[in-house]
Amino acid sequence: MMKASRMNTPTPPGRNASRADTATNAGRPAPARVSLPQYAPAAVREAPAPSPAHIRGQRRMIDSHGRVIRDLRISLTDRCNFRCVYCMEPDVRFAPSDALLTGAEVVRLVRVAASLGVRKVRLTGGEPTLRPDLLEIIRGVRAETTVELAMITNASRLSREDARAWREAGLDRVTISIDSLRDDRFARITRSTTTPDDVLRGIEACIAERLTPVKVNAVLIRGLNDDEAADLAGLARRYGVEMRFIEYMPLDSGHAWDASKWVSAAETRDAIERRHSLVRRVDDARSSTAQNYDFADGAPGRIGFIAPVSSPFCGACNRLRITADGKVRPCLFSATEWDIRTPLRDGADDARIAELLIDATWTKQAGHGIASPGFEQPLRPMSAIGG
């Protein structure tokens, strides 16, 4: 079967298009790592300027580029029991516990966001299963909204009993991360004692308890795990899940992102298609972060490619993020955050909280600009922003 046309692959940040220069860059010393509190934002503002009256009047979160927010990512914690090499250095310092949104504050924010048109909510981290009040948060969101409620986890602590409790509390589905199927590599990537088999048991538990469709994420890094693309793709066929490959992004706490280790989605797809032919799906939502494929032989499962570096999807982005310490980030790579925790704790009513969300959304930038020469990595790593 003829393969679908290849994705465009622009030059990633810090990477020259020539092979010679790439080789030179790869031989340079890695940038000095920094040890910053990962909860330290670039610039926190108390409140955004009011959005136009006609925007506020619609009671929807609409940005100045006409995009409507339907998907909220809300982080429950910046803590994690992994120290993945592309995310978190071993010496990161976390937000003090009293700085984190309480369970009641999380539920309230989700309720207000739902009243403004949000239809999907993702509980993220860090590792959200580290929150002792996780079940109460899930129950609260389900009691007060009808949103599709999902959670992203590394599955290191995931038992079937957990999965059953989450489903009974109101969780709809789970996304799980696994970056290698080899014990030695998994340990090197995550800097943990969890094994790939532990994660696979978590996937099986979620399927058994109908927290579906299960999505499974992997980040490939050149020279570390990029030769496992086809093996990881096999998980989709084995379990009937959506296996998604996310391009390596500059969101690590050490600010040592190395463009020479970046693997494009097109390269990953080529590697998979040497074993399994793929057919592009034509029913993806315009706002989908992934370019999705079925197996040409009709096998169960799906393959998705999330390519923010080589194929940005900013033009149709419908997402907003709220960090665990109560900051609104209109974009994953925002340089400015808006404080919503303070008004929550100072007695602001729901109408005022809604206005803040609407106004913050209006400031959402056109795109992240990863591939632009002037791109600057945000101070917060992914674990402190929320996936």
PyMOL commands that set and color helices and strands:
alter all, ss='L'
color gray80, all
select helices_A, chain A and resi 19-27+53-58+97-99+103-115+128-130+134-144+160-169+183-190+196-208+226-239+259-261+265-273+314-316+341-345+350-362+382-385
alter helices_A, ss='H'
color red, helices_A
select strands_A, chain A and resi 44-45+71-75+120-124+148-153+173-177+215-219+242-246+278-280+291-295+302-306+319-322+327-329+337-339
alter strands_A, ss='S'
color yellow, strands_A
deselect
rebuild
show_as cartoon
